[in-house]
Amino acid sequence: MVELVKDYMIKKKEIVTPEDSVISAIELMIENDIGSVIVVEEETDSVVGIFTERDILRRFMTSRSKFIHLKISEVMTAPVHTVNPDTRLSEAVKMMRKFDVARLPVVDKDNHLLGILFWKDIFDNFCCDKIE
């Protein structure tokens, strides 16, 4: 049986827009105990980027005094690599390795957010079950 992204993705409700402030995105991440938020363009409802803990660490050092006042569009990772629900899991894992990312937004054909795929969920399923 071929494993597909839709079998491992989770719904992602925590989104921000490119115009939101960094501080509001960080607050959302803290409130929900998550390491990333997806950036969605308000007018088109399409995924345009991702803002992660890694972005916070990288960008903070270059603009400490004004960092929390910046817009998400100034610090997000874009373009963001995405997959669709019917992508083979093996292809998604290859993308994660190639682009050195731990998460991939899952989008429909119109680039609207459906969910997110985390490497940890894949790892837990394939590796941890076999170790125990």
N, C-alpha and C positions, 0 to 999 in steps of 0.2 A: 504494500500500500504506500502510495506517495504522500509524504507529509506536506501540508500546505500552511502558509502563513496564517490563514484564518483559523487554523486549529490551535494556534499558540498566542495570537494577538489578544490584547485586552482592550476594553473600551477606554478612551482617554477623554476626560471631561475638562481637564485643566488646560485651557488655552488662553493666549494673550494675542493682542494685535501689535503690529509694528510700531504703533504710536504710543503704546503703554510705556510707563516708566519702568526702569530696571527694578526700583524698589517695590513696585506693585507686583512684579513677577516673582521676586524673591519672597515676598510675603505670602503669595499664593503657594509657592513651593514649600515654605515652612508650615503653613496651615494644613497642607495635605500630605506632609512628610514624603515628598517626591523629589527626584533629582533633575527634573526637566519639565518644561512646558512647551507645547507646540505653538508656533506663531502662525496665525491665520489672518489673511487679508479680509477686512470687514466687508468690503463691497462685493467681492467674488466668493467669499467663504472658502478660498483655496489655501492650502498649506504653502507658506513661503519661507519658513525657517524653523529652527529649534533653538531654545535657550536652555543651557545645561549648567550643572555645577562647574564643569570644565570651563565654560565660557566665563563664568564669574571669576574663577581663579586667574585665567589668562588676561582678561580685560582689566581687572582691578589694578594690577600692578602697573599698567600703562596710563591709567587716568584716575588715580586714587581719590583726589579731592572732589571730582565731579561725577564719579562713577554711578552712584545711585540716582543721579538726576538725568542720566542719559536715557534716550529712548531705546526700546528693545531693538529697533531696526539698526541701531548703531553698534550693537554688541552681539547680536544673534549669529548663529552659524547659518549661512545661506550661500548658495542654494543648499537645500537639505536633500539627502538621499531618501527616497521613498520606495515602498513596494505596494503591490496590490494584494488583496486577500487570496487570490489564486496563484500567487507566486510560489514556486516550490521552496520549501524550507531550506533546502540545500543551497539554492541560489541566494536566498536572503543571508545565510551564514557567510557565504563567499563575499557578499557585498560588505558585511560587517567587518570581516577581516581585511578586505582590500582598502576600505576607507577608515579603518580603525575607529569604528563607532560601536557603542553598546546598545543603541536603540534605533529603530527605524519606524517612522510614521507609516501607517497603512492608510492608503487613499483609494478612492474609487477612480473611475476613468476621467472624471472632471477635476481631479486633484482635491476632492473634499475629504476631510479627515474621517476615518472610520475607527481607527484605533492605533495601537502602538505595539511593536514587537521588541521585547527585551532579550538580550543574550542570556541573562540570568534565568529566565523562564525556560529557554531552550536547554541550557546547561543542567538545570535542576531535573528536567525530564529525562534527558539522555544519560547524564553521568551519575547523578546522586542515586537514582534508582538502582543502578548497576553496582554501586559501591556497597550499598546496605545489604 
